[in-house]
Amino acid sequence: MMRTAVRSRSVRSAGYDADECRMEIEFAAGGIYEYFDVPKAVYEWLMRVPNKGRYVTRIIANKYRFRVRPAEAATEHGSSLAEQLQRSVAALSERSPSSSGTSSSVT
């Protein structure tokens, strides 16, 4: 499901599948929650309200059946989590020269 980035301190993105009445919310603190049997109007209001965290707490949380989705990092960009970690470490070492002459590797 495609999610739309939102301006919020607590919600990073949200998406909705009208065929399944399913909504996904990615929280800034981590975690993607899938909510089931959510009316489209609930999602539409979420996208409109200025305080998304408060709306989730008052209108969505504990009112709709949900599950926490597993992390998506392992499938992002078609690579494994280990490969992504290796790229991150390599990018960091390119940005900051090592004064000790040692290198780090991730296996």
Sequence and secondary structure as in RCSB ss.txt:
>XXXX:A:sequence
MMRTAVRSRSVRSAGYDADECRMEIEFAAGGIYEYFDVPKAVYEWLMRVPNKGRYVTRIIANKYRFRVRPAEAAT
EHGSSLAEQLQRSVAALSERSPSSSGTSSSVT
>XXXX:A:secstr
   EE   SSEEEEEEETTTTEEEEEETTS EEEE S  HHHHHHHHH S HHHHIIIIITTTS EEEE  SGGG
GGG  HHHHHHHHHHHHHHHS  SS       
